[in-house]
Amino acid sequence: MKKNTTLAFVGLLALALTFGLTGCPEEKGGGDDNKPTVTSAAYDVGTGVLTITGTNFTVDGTSPVDGLELTKITLGGIPLTAATTVSTSTATAISITVAGTDKTAVDGSTGFDTNGVKTDALALADGWYTGADAVAAKDVTVSGYGIAITAAVGEVVRLTKVGTDAVKYLNAGATGIGDEPVALTTALNGSKEITGIASTEKWAVEVLPAATIKTSSGSGAITINSSTADDIVRITKFSDGSVVYSNAGGTGTVAYPVKMNDSVTAVTSGANNAKFLVEVFEDTGSAGVYSIVTNASTVSHTLTTTEGSALRSTVVTTAGTAYQYVAPGDTATALQATLVLQSATANTTYTGNSTDNYLTEKIPAAKFLEVVRSF
């Protein structure tokens, strides 16, 4: 009897040590030290990715996909549904791709129509993740509205709208657009909301180096970076956005593109102490980005598929200058006022007339960016 009592005592002591001193065997997320915690949240409108950062999202090697309850997550007052998926996860971050009707509702919710910190925009109900407590309200940093531009202070950003003949420039603070080139006073690295650019519009975004900005001397001379025979020098005046070209000898300007007849280090602008945007184009032929065409020659570029390249062809007479565009297709029979993206891979060609000169620029697909806004 004494022996059995001793064995029973030992057994009870073992159970007490297992459950009383150490607690129940730990489950995923169990124990205060291992409970998931949330430190911040961010939502990118452009990609639809909601990133929740914190700790203990992975316990014992188990993926948080198995422990996440999407329907217990509310973003911008909108409960998420099966339309949303978990795209990636780590021990300190969960990325959720908000899609379909969820994204439409979230992007249109109050306070989610601009970039910035949205107060108390994320709510997590009890059990949103196995072992996690409820989070009544968490701020969400919203980004992705506007148009993605990377440019440094001093550079010029030229914007050309697809489907129109609009050529604009960012203002100094990158808050709006205008007809005249302006050097940036603020650096850009990511999505930027810009007054004058509306929802779902597509623009070709070209960042022109600070070195292309020149101020003419008291005698009207503009120093240029380099120019050899057969180069073309395009000069855009800051004060009014007017475009002219250096004449063949660099002694003045003309309204149409002309090949230089020799190397020139400065161009006479006709305006003293004025600011200009100076671009030097080298003839690289049909395989390159630029082609210089004179007197009924043919220009040819290989353009990529949809979202693809386009050709801006400055084809002018002495009556004046304007940007014009080559229509998409294997053979363009005429130029048009509107910039149109290439719809399929093609070797686009255009043959000019016998009197005009041409500067044809290939605008690569990567430069075409869509504006992301919900209104």
Sequence and secondary structure as in RCSB ss.txt:
>XXXX:A:sequence
MKKNTTLAFVGLLALALTFGLTGCPEEKGGGDDNKPTVTSAAYDVGTGVLTITGTNFTVDGTSPVDGLELTKITL
GGIPLTAATTVSTSTATAISITVAGTDKTAVDGSTGFDTNGVKTDALALADGWYTGADAVAAKDVTVSGYGIAIT
AAVGEVVRLTKVGTDAVKYLNAGATGIGDEPVALTTALNGSKEITGIASTEKWAVEVLPAATIKTSSGSGAITIN
SSTADDIVRITKFSDGSVVYSNAGGTGTVAYPVKMNDSVTAVTSGANNAKFLVEVFEDTGSAGVYSIVTNASTVS
HTLTTTEGSALRSTVVTTAGTAYQYVAPGDTATALQATLVLQSATANTTYTGNSTDNYLTEKIPAAKFLEVVRSF
>XXXX:A:secstr
 HHHHHHHHHHHHHHIIIIIIS S   TT SGGGS EEEEEEEETTTTEEEEEEE SSBTTB GGGGB GGGEEE
TTEE  TT EEEEE SSEEEEE  HHHHHHHHTSTT SSSEEEEEEEEE TTSBTT   EEEEEEEEE  BEEEE
E TT EEEEEEBTS  EEEE TTSSBEESS    SS EEEEE  BT  TT EEEEEEE GGGEEE  TT EEE S
   TT EEEEEETTT  EEEE TTSSSEESS    SS  SEEE SSTT EEEEEEE    TTSSEEEEESS EEE
EEE SSS  EEEEEEEBTTB   EEE SSSEE SEESSB   SS EEEEEE  SS EEEEEEE GGGEEE B   
